[in-house]
Amino acid sequence: MAEFTVSLSKTSAKAAWGDNAKLSFVESGAVIHLPDDGVNERTIQQAARKLDGLGLPHVALTGEWSKEQQWAFALSFTRARNPASISWANNDDKAALEQEYAALLFTRQLVNDTPEDLSPETLAQRAADWLKSLGKENVSYTMTVGEELKEQGWVGIYNVGRGSERPPAMLVLDYNPTGNSDAAVDAVLVGKGITFDSGGYSIKSSEGMLDMKCDMGGAATVTGALGLAITQGIEKRVQLILCCAENLISGHAYKLGDVLTYKNGVTVEVVNTDAEGRLVLADGLMAATDTGAPLIIDAATLTGAAMVALGSDYHAVFSMDDSATQQMMDAANAENERFWRLPLEPFHADRCPSAFADTANSRPMKGGGGGGASNAAGFLSRFVKPEGWIHLDLAAAYHGGATAEMPVGATAKGIRSIARLLHNYSA
């Protein structure tokens, strides 16, 4: 059977295809018609969505495609269920695209999987197994599970996850290609891994709960980024910390009014059990800080406030280190991924006051009130050194419904930018 080919053209489609048609068909497949010499990302993405609607099992990109044009097509053509395969254009970008696409497929599959099949331990193990398959003997890891978390003082992950019959887990993975076990850690990636978020006793609505399998999107994104960096041959020592739990309701679940005492002595009053992501990330950020790494990136589908501010096209960037922020933005621009800086200043750490603890985990109102995304970042700043720390609130990680440009489900946006920053970061 002949391949279905997709090519680009700067000539207009024949009138029979309609006025200003961006997509036409020939005997061998389809032609996407571009208006000029630019990347024309949206035109390619919209055409890719239409082609995906045909249920094709495979397409081959032929003719002249830039790397970013091929990536735009892949982002939009790759559906959540039984995605079609893609043959890349035969040019110098092919090897790099194969590496990036493998990381995209892993990241999306992890996020799109049903929460029944992805317990906290399973999430941690699948991430570790995939990275081990890429990094071989350079990868080692430990996993702390259930009551061991409480014994070791990881109170955030433990308390958020103790309401589930499936125990919470903390993965600490070390990629060390240096051959020196005493080598300094160059960077740490921390991911929020809430495999299902009911909201706990601050329970979500049924509609609000429907897509909450995606609440481990931060863990998937940093895992995908590290996997990509490994396949690209990164020679730095990088650690990955995944904070994994199910936020469920039971007689053993944590409650509003509980006060948690973290390893660094900070006490936190729980005023919203649905502001659980920051509670688990606090543990991961303390562990990351202990390594002394000059770069710490945490990623999470953390707040609805970031989505209100940026929609589903941009990831929010928070940092009190201007140099680190600029390097993050430079990496994103180089990879044509959309990131946008939102405010974070020292006073944001005090925006969730408590009469019973050093801080509350939110403000006792829907969505945490005005500036909720900045206040969440301010909360996290209590648990990490500000120099070299970047917090990513992943507003563009998941689509609850298909759009004209993107399929339903996980996007894996951000993995390329984070991987690039791991390679290029300079303290």
Backbone torsions as a table, in degrees:
resi	resn	phi	psi	omega
1	MET	NA	132.1	-178.2
2	ALA	-68.2	148.7	177.6
3	GLU	-70.6	147.8	170.8
4	PHE	-87.3	115.0	-175.9
5	THR	-98.5	151.9	174.9
6	VAL	-130.6	124.7	-179.9
7	SER	-127.5	166.4	177.9
8	LEU	-108.6	147.9	177.4
9	SER	-143.8	143.7	175.8
10	LYS	-97.6	5.2	175.0
11	THR	-93.9	153.9	-178.9
12	SER	-72.3	151.0	175.0
13	ALA	-69.9	153.9	177.2
14	LYS	-61.4	151.5	-175.1
15	ALA	-57.8	-27.7	-178.2
16	ALA	-62.2	-22.4	-179.4
17	TRP	-86.3	-1.5	177.7
18	GLY	108.4	161.9	179.5
19	ASP	-64.7	128.6	176.9
20	ASN	54.9	34.2	179.5
21	ALA	-61.9	135.0	178.7
22	LYS	-97.7	-7.2	-177.4
23	LEU	-139.8	131.5	174.3
24	SER	-138.1	170.8	-175.4
25	PHE	-125.6	144.8	175.6
26	VAL	-126.5	178.9	-175.2
27	GLU	-59.3	-35.4	-175.9
28	SER	-88.8	-11.9	-177.6
29	GLY	160.5	-128.3	-173.5
30	ALA	-129.6	155.9	175.9
31	VAL	-126.2	129.3	175.1
32	ILE	-98.7	125.3	-174.6
33	HIS	-98.8	118.8	-177.6
34	LEU	-101.4	144.9	-176.4
35	PRO	-79.9	-19.0	-175.8
36	ASP	-158.8	-167.2	-176.2
37	ASP	-86.3	1.8	-179.3
38	GLY	-72.7	178.7	178.0
39	VAL	-64.8	-38.7	179.5
40	ASN	55.0	50.9	-175.1
41	GLU	-56.4	-48.5	-175.6
42	ARG	-65.7	-39.2	178.1
43	THR	-61.3	-44.4	179.6
44	ILE	-65.6	-41.8	-178.9
45	GLN	-65.2	-41.8	179.4
46	GLN	-65.2	-38.5	176.3
47	ALA	-66.3	-39.6	179.4
48	ALA	-62.2	-39.6	178.5
49	ARG	-63.2	-40.5	178.8
50	LYS	-65.6	-39.6	178.9
51	LEU	-68.3	-37.2	177.2
52	ASP	-61.3	-32.9	178.8
53	GLY	-63.9	-14.2	178.1
54	LEU	-80.9	-9.1	179.2
55	GLY	71.1	30.9	-178.5
56	LEU	-68.5	138.6	178.1
57	PRO	-81.1	-22.0	-175.6
58	HIS	-160.3	143.3	171.5
59	VAL	-133.7	154.0	176.2
60	ALA	-120.4	125.0	177.1
61	LEU	-84.1	122.3	-175.5
62	THR	-125.1	158.7	179.2
63	GLY	83.8	-152.6	-174.8
64	GLU	-91.0	111.9	174.6
65	TRP	-130.8	135.7	169.3
66	SER	-80.1	167.1	179.3
67	LYS	-60.9	-44.3	-177.5
68	GLU	-69.9	-30.4	175.6
69	GLN	-67.2	-41.1	177.9
70	GLN	-66.0	-39.9	-179.9
71	TRP	-66.4	-40.4	177.4
72	ALA	-60.0	-41.9	178.2
73	PHE	-62.4	-46.2	-176.8
74	ALA	-63.9	-42.1	179.4
75	LEU	-55.2	-40.3	-172.7
76	SER	-93.0	-28.0	-177.1
77	PHE	-80.2	-25.1	-172.6
78	THR	-82.3	98.4	-177.9
79	ARG	-77.7	164.0	-175.6
80	ALA	-69.9	-40.4	-174.8
81	ARG	-104.2	124.4	179.6
82	ASN	48.9	60.6	-177.9
83	PRO	-63.1	144.3	176.6
84	ALA	-72.0	156.9	176.6
85	SER	-90.7	158.0	-176.5
86	ILE	-129.0	131.4	168.2
87	SER	-98.8	126.0	-174.9
88	TRP	-79.3	157.6	176.1
89	ALA	-59.8	146.4	-174.5
90	ASN	-83.6	77.4	177.7
91	ASN	-142.5	-170.8	-173.0
92	ASP	-69.6	-10.6	-177.7
93	ASP	-87.8	-6.0	-169.6
94	LYS	-59.9	-48.2	-176.9
95	ALA	-63.5	-43.2	-179.9
96	ALA	-64.7	-40.7	179.2
97	LEU	-64.9	-38.0	178.2
98	GLU	-62.8	-40.7	177.5
99	GLN	-63.9	-47.6	-176.8
100	GLU	-67.0	-38.3	-177.7
101	TYR	-70.0	-35.5	176.4
102	ALA	-61.9	-40.8	177.8
103	ALA	-67.7	-38.9	177.2
104	LEU	-61.5	-46.5	-178.3
105	LEU	-62.6	-41.8	178.6
106	PHE	-63.0	-46.5	-177.2
107	THR	-62.4	-47.6	-179.1
108	ARG	-64.3	-43.1	-178.6
109	GLN	-61.6	-40.6	-179.5
110	LEU	-61.9	-43.7	-178.9
111	VAL	-71.8	-38.5	-174.9
112	ASN	-77.9	-15.8	-178.8
113	ASP	-61.9	148.2	178.8
114	THR	-63.2	143.3	-180.0
115	PRO	-64.1	-23.1	176.7
116	GLU	-63.9	-33.4	-178.3
117	ASP	-90.2	-8.4	-174.6
118	LEU	-125.0	79.9	174.5
119	SER	-74.5	168.1	177.2
120	PRO	-55.3	-44.7	178.6
121	GLU	-64.9	-39.5	-179.7
122	THR	-64.4	-42.2	177.1
123	LEU	-57.7	-49.6	-179.0
124	ALA	-62.1	-41.9	-177.2
125	GLN	-69.6	-40.5	179.6
126	ARG	-65.4	-38.7	176.2
127	ALA	-62.8	-45.7	-179.0
128	ALA	-64.5	-42.5	-178.2
129	ASP	-64.0	-42.2	-179.1
130	TRP	-65.8	-45.6	-179.7
131	LEU	-67.1	-34.9	176.6
132	LYS	-64.6	-37.4	179.1
133	SER	-66.1	-26.0	179.9
134	LEU	-89.5	-43.1	-173.7
135	GLY	-95.3	-7.2	176.9
136	LYS	50.6	-128.8	-173.8
137	GLU	-69.4	-9.7	177.9
138	ASN	-80.8	-6.6	-177.8
139	VAL	-110.1	129.1	171.4
140	SER	-136.0	158.5	-178.2
141	TYR	-158.5	159.8	171.5
142	THR	-129.6	152.7	177.9
143	MET	-131.7	126.2	178.0
144	THR	-106.9	126.7	-167.9
145	VAL	-129.3	142.0	168.8
146	GLY	58.7	-128.8	-175.2
147	GLU	-62.8	-23.1	176.9
148	GLU	-62.0	-32.0	177.3
149	LEU	-62.0	-44.4	178.9
150	LYS	-62.9	-43.4	-178.6
151	GLU	-63.8	-33.1	-178.5
152	GLN	-90.8	-1.1	174.2
153	GLY	89.1	13.7	177.3
154	TRP	-87.5	76.2	-167.4
155	VAL	-74.1	-27.3	-178.9
156	GLY	-68.2	-54.7	-179.7
157	ILE	-61.7	-42.9	-177.4
158	TYR	-62.0	-49.4	-174.3
159	ASN	-70.6	-39.3	177.5
160	VAL	-62.6	-38.1	-174.2
161	GLY	-91.9	-5.9	-171.6
162	ARG	-75.8	-10.5	177.3
163	GLY	-77.4	-13.8	-179.0
164	SER	-94.7	150.5	173.2
165	GLU	-70.6	-20.5	178.6
166	ARG	-97.1	117.2	-166.7
167	PRO	-68.8	152.2	173.8
168	PRO	-69.9	162.6	-177.2
169	ALA	-148.1	148.7	176.1
170	MET	-124.9	116.7	178.1
171	LEU	-97.1	129.0	171.1
172	VAL	-120.9	110.1	-176.0
173	LEU	-115.5	138.7	-176.6
174	ASP	-120.0	119.3	172.0
175	TYR	-104.3	111.3	-174.5
176	ASN	-130.2	92.6	-178.5
177	PRO	-85.7	3.7	-173.0
178	THR	-78.8	-21.1	-174.6
179	GLY	80.3	0.6	-178.9
180	ASN	-117.0	112.7	-177.7
181	SER	-67.4	-16.4	179.0
182	ASP	-97.7	6.9	-179.2
183	ALA	-62.1	146.1	178.0
184	ALA	-67.2	147.3	175.3
185	VAL	-81.6	124.9	-176.5
186	ASP	-84.5	-30.8	-177.4
187	ALA	-159.9	152.5	174.7
188	VAL	-130.0	132.7	174.6
189	LEU	-106.6	131.2	-179.1
190	VAL	-121.7	129.0	-176.9
191	GLY	-125.4	136.2	172.4
192	LYS	-76.0	122.9	-176.3
193	GLY	-122.1	57.7	177.1
194	ILE	-83.1	104.1	-171.7
195	THR	-73.6	-21.3	166.7
196	PHE	-157.6	136.0	-176.0
197	ASP	-123.0	101.5	175.1
198	SER	-79.4	-13.4	-171.7
199	GLY	94.7	-10.8	-175.4
200	GLY	66.4	-149.8	-178.8
201	TYR	-66.2	-21.0	168.8
202	SER	-86.5	63.7	-162.6
203	ILE	-67.6	142.5	176.4
204	LYS	-77.1	163.5	169.5
205	SER	-72.0	165.2	177.6
206	SER	-58.8	-43.2	179.6
207	GLU	-65.5	-39.1	-179.5
208	GLY	-69.6	-22.5	-178.5
209	MET	-88.4	-18.1	-169.5
210	LEU	-56.7	-41.8	-175.7
211	ASP	-98.3	15.2	-172.0
212	MET	-77.9	5.0	165.4
213	LYS	-66.3	-20.1	-176.8
214	CYS	-83.1	2.8	-173.9
215	ASP	-77.0	3.0	170.8
216	MET	-105.2	19.4	-179.1
217	GLY	-60.6	-31.2	177.3
218	GLY	-65.6	-44.6	178.2
219	ALA	-61.9	-42.8	179.7
220	ALA	-64.8	-40.1	-176.5
221	THR	-66.5	-46.0	-179.4
222	VAL	-70.8	-31.1	175.1
223	THR	-65.8	-46.1	177.8
224	GLY	-60.7	-38.9	179.7
225	ALA	-65.7	-43.3	179.2
226	LEU	-66.8	-41.2	177.2
227	GLY	-59.6	-40.9	177.8
228	LEU	-64.4	-45.2	179.9
229	ALA	-60.9	-37.8	178.8
230	ILE	-64.4	-45.9	-179.6
231	THR	-67.1	-24.4	176.6
232	GLN	-80.6	-5.4	175.1
233	GLY	89.4	28.3	-180.0
234	ILE	-59.4	138.7	-176.8
235	GLU	-109.3	11.9	179.0
236	LYS	-94.6	155.7	174.6
237	ARG	-85.4	121.3	-176.5
238	VAL	-129.4	135.3	174.7
239	GLN	-109.7	151.4	179.3
240	LEU	-125.0	128.8	178.2
241	ILE	-124.1	117.6	178.1
242	LEU	-109.9	129.4	-176.8
243	CYS	-107.6	98.5	-164.6
244	CYS	-113.0	132.1	179.7
245	ALA	-164.4	159.3	167.1
246	GLU	-105.3	131.3	-179.6
247	ASN	-98.6	91.4	-174.5
248	LEU	-122.3	172.4	-179.1
249	ILE	-106.0	132.5	174.6
250	SER	-165.9	178.8	176.5
251	GLY	-68.2	-9.9	-179.3
252	HIS	-110.2	5.1	-176.6
253	ALA	-76.1	155.5	175.7
254	TYR	-72.8	158.8	-167.5
255	LYS	-130.1	160.7	172.5
256	LEU	-64.4	136.8	-177.1
257	GLY	96.4	-15.0	174.7
258	ASP	-62.0	147.5	174.3
259	VAL	-118.4	121.6	-179.6
260	LEU	-101.7	136.3	176.9
261	THR	-110.1	114.5	-176.3
262	TYR	-83.5	168.0	-177.5
263	LYS	-57.7	-32.5	-178.7
264	ASN	-85.8	6.8	177.0
265	GLY	92.0	-10.0	179.5
266	VAL	-69.1	130.4	176.2
267	THR	-102.3	140.2	-173.9
268	VAL	-131.2	123.0	173.3
269	GLU	-86.9	132.0	178.1
270	VAL	-85.4	108.5	176.3
271	VAL	-107.2	-5.9	178.5
272	ASN	-154.8	111.0	-180.0
273	THR	-72.9	-9.7	176.3
274	ASP	-89.6	1.1	170.8
275	ALA	-102.4	54.3	-172.3
276	GLU	-87.7	-24.6	-175.5
277	GLY	-60.5	-41.9	-179.4
278	ARG	-67.6	-27.4	178.8
279	LEU	-68.7	-40.3	179.3
280	VAL	-76.6	-37.0	179.5
281	LEU	-63.6	-31.2	179.9
282	ALA	-57.1	-41.8	176.7
283	ASP	-62.1	-47.0	-178.6
284	GLY	-62.8	-37.9	-179.3
285	LEU	-69.8	-36.2	176.0
286	MET	-65.2	-42.4	177.9
287	ALA	-63.5	-38.9	178.8
288	ALA	-65.4	-42.5	179.9
289	THR	-61.5	-36.1	-179.1
290	ASP	-62.8	-21.6	179.9
291	THR	-74.5	-20.5	-176.0
292	GLY	77.7	12.1	-178.1
293	ALA	-63.7	140.2	179.5
294	PRO	-75.3	-14.1	179.7
295	LEU	-130.3	124.7	174.5
296	ILE	-128.0	122.9	176.8
297	ILE	-119.5	122.6	170.2
298	ASP	-110.4	146.5	-177.8
299	ALA	-134.8	137.0	-176.0
300	ALA	-159.8	145.6	163.9
301	THR	-82.1	80.5	-162.3
302	LEU	-93.9	-46.5	-171.9
303	THR	-134.6	144.7	169.4
304	GLY	-68.3	-24.2	-179.3
305	ALA	-62.7	-35.6	177.7
306	ALA	-65.5	-37.2	178.5
307	MET	-69.8	-36.3	176.3
308	VAL	-62.4	-40.4	-177.6
309	ALA	-72.8	-39.7	-168.1
310	LEU	-118.1	-4.9	-174.1
311	GLY	69.2	-154.3	-178.0
312	SER	-110.6	22.0	-179.2
313	ASP	-103.2	-23.1	-174.5
314	TYR	-123.6	148.1	164.9
315	HIS	-92.1	142.9	178.3
316	ALA	-88.5	138.4	179.9
317	VAL	-115.1	129.2	176.5
318	PHE	-127.5	134.7	176.0
319	SER	-167.9	152.3	171.5
320	MET	-104.0	10.7	178.0
321	ASP	-113.1	105.8	-175.4
322	ASP	-64.2	-36.8	179.8
323	SER	-65.6	-45.1	178.8
324	ALA	-62.8	-41.2	178.9
325	THR	-61.4	-45.9	-178.7
326	GLN	-63.2	-38.5	178.2
327	GLN	-67.4	-35.0	175.0
328	MET	-64.3	-44.9	-179.2
329	MET	-67.2	-37.2	177.6
330	ASP	-63.7	-41.3	178.4
331	ALA	-63.8	-42.2	179.7
332	ALA	-64.3	-42.5	179.1
333	ASN	-63.7	-39.5	179.9
334	ALA	-65.3	-30.0	-178.6
335	GLU	-98.3	4.5	179.0
336	ASN	57.7	37.7	174.7
337	GLU	-111.5	144.4	-170.4
338	ARG	-94.4	115.6	173.8
339	PHE	-126.8	150.3	-178.9
340	TRP	-143.4	130.4	-178.6
341	ARG	-78.5	133.9	173.9
342	LEU	-117.4	162.6	-171.2
343	PRO	-67.0	138.8	168.3
344	LEU	-149.6	117.9	176.7
345	GLU	-130.7	164.0	-177.5
346	PRO	-54.0	-33.2	-177.3
347	PHE	-68.0	-18.0	178.7
348	HIS	-64.7	-21.1	177.8
349	ALA	-66.2	-19.5	-176.7
350	ASP	-105.6	11.5	-174.7
351	ARG	-83.3	-1.2	176.8
352	CYS	-124.4	70.9	-173.5
353	PRO	-71.4	155.1	176.9
354	SER	-139.3	141.5	174.9
355	ALA	-82.8	-9.8	-172.8
356	PHE	-116.8	-4.1	-176.9
357	ALA	-155.3	175.7	178.8
358	ASP	-61.7	-33.7	-179.9
359	THR	-157.9	158.6	167.3
360	ALA	-93.7	167.3	179.6
361	ASN	-86.5	-4.2	176.5
362	SER	-168.1	-168.6	169.1
363	ARG	-107.1	142.9	-172.1
364	PRO	-77.3	64.5	177.2
365	MET	-154.8	162.0	-175.4
366	LYS	-56.9	127.1	177.7
367	GLY	71.3	6.0	179.7
368	GLY	79.8	5.9	178.0
369	GLY	79.4	-174.0	-178.8
370	GLY	-61.4	142.7	-179.7
371	GLY	68.5	27.8	-173.1
372	GLY	-60.1	-36.3	-179.3
373	ALA	-69.3	-39.9	177.4
374	SER	-67.9	-37.9	178.9
375	ASN	-65.9	-37.0	176.8
376	ALA	-64.7	-42.4	177.0
377	ALA	-64.0	-38.4	177.0
378	GLY	-62.3	-39.4	175.2
379	PHE	-57.9	-46.9	-178.5
380	LEU	-63.2	-29.8	-176.9
381	SER	-63.7	-16.6	177.0
382	ARG	-70.5	-12.7	-170.3
383	PHE	-119.2	11.5	-174.6
384	VAL	-151.3	150.9	174.6
385	LYS	-73.4	140.4	-175.2
386	PRO	-71.2	-28.8	-177.8
387	GLU	-68.8	122.6	176.4
388	GLY	78.8	8.8	-179.8
389	TRP	-98.8	131.3	176.9
390	ILE	-127.5	126.7	176.2
391	HIS	-107.8	125.4	179.9
392	LEU	-111.3	119.2	174.6
393	ASP	-99.2	108.4	-163.8
394	LEU	-85.1	74.6	-179.1
395	ALA	-67.6	-22.5	-176.2
396	ALA	-103.1	19.3	-173.5
397	ALA	-79.4	-21.2	-169.4
398	TYR	-154.0	142.2	174.4
399	HIS	-116.7	122.1	178.7
400	GLY	-71.2	-17.6	176.2
401	GLY	-147.6	155.2	179.8
402	ALA	-67.9	149.5	175.3
403	THR	-120.5	-178.9	178.3
404	ALA	-66.0	-20.7	-178.3
405	GLU	-111.4	-24.2	-171.9
406	MET	-131.8	145.5	175.3
407	PRO	-75.4	165.2	174.6
408	VAL	-65.6	147.4	173.8
409	GLY	104.3	-160.2	-174.8
410	ALA	-67.1	149.7	179.4
411	THR	-106.4	-32.0	-172.2
412	ALA	65.0	15.9	176.5
413	LYS	-65.5	134.7	179.1
414	GLY	110.9	-20.6	-176.2
415	ILE	-64.7	-36.1	-178.5
416	ARG	-70.4	-40.2	-178.8
417	SER	-66.9	-43.6	179.9
418	ILE	-64.7	-42.0	178.0
419	ALA	-60.6	-43.1	179.1
420	ARG	-62.6	-41.6	-180.0
421	LEU	-64.4	-37.7	176.7
422	LEU	-58.6	-41.3	178.8
423	HIS	-66.6	-43.1	-163.9
424	ASN	-102.5	-9.1	-170.6
425	TYR	-61.4	137.5	176.7
426	SER	-130.7	121.0	-178.0
427	ALA	-71.1	NA	NA
